[in-house]
Amino acid sequence: MVKRVITTDQAPRAIGTYSQAIEVNGVVYVSGQIPLDPDSMELVEGIREQIHQVFRNLTSVAQAADATLADAVKLTIYLTDLGDFATVNEVMAEYIREPYPARVAVEVSALPKGAQVEADAILVPKR
């Protein structure tokens, strides 16, 4: 097994005992991204902007792995209010085109730092 740690300063640095992403045998596992601005490490305000920031962070980590969100085969979206699901769909369509990855969206009681949304991804880059 070949395991490579993926890091970038273009996404929030890890705030715990995890890596931004790990690549194993050509598959990239991106850790959950919350809507932290990577420069200030502060949450952005408003659910739509939080969703955009999550996708910007996912994009940055993907780029650090020499991939794009077009390489996503699976996304998991965590929301503190499943009522925001339609907004996730709208914003996601700005970052990912068909064919869309498999996806799960779940409502959770809380997320780190009081975020309203978090997402992780599995990427299979075309190299």
Secondary structure as GFF3:
##gff-version 3
##sequence-region A 1 127
A	DSSP	beta_strand	3	6	.	.	.	ID=ss1
A	DSSP	beta_strand	21	24	.	.	.	ID=ss2
A	DSSP	beta_strand	27	33	.	.	.	ID=ss3
A	DSSP	alpha_helix	47	64	.	.	.	ID=ss4
A	DSSP	three_ten_helix	69	71	.	.	.	ID=ss5
A	DSSP	beta_strand	72	79	.	.	.	ID=ss6
A	DSSP	three_ten_helix	82	84	.	.	.	ID=ss7
A	DSSP	alpha_helix	85	95	.	.	.	ID=ss8
A	DSSP	beta_strand	102	107	.	.	.	ID=ss9
A	DSSP	three_ten_helix	112	114	.	.	.	ID=ss10
A	DSSP	beta_strand	117	123	.	.	.	ID=ss11
###
